[in-house]
Amino acid sequence: MESIIDNYEQATQDKKLDEALLQLAAIELRIRERQEQLERMKGKSS
């Protein structure tokens, strides 16, 4: 019985890790989009 609980806890931790990685990827994407926006604005002003 204990192994089923261990497996469940491990799966839950893996799911939380996956969700955290997805959130991080989304943040990185937003940062990259913002940087590209700023680069375009700089390009227009020069």
Secondary structure, 3 states (H helix, E strand, C coil): CHHHHHHHHHHHHHHHHHHHHHHHHHHHHHHHHHHHHHHHHHHHHC
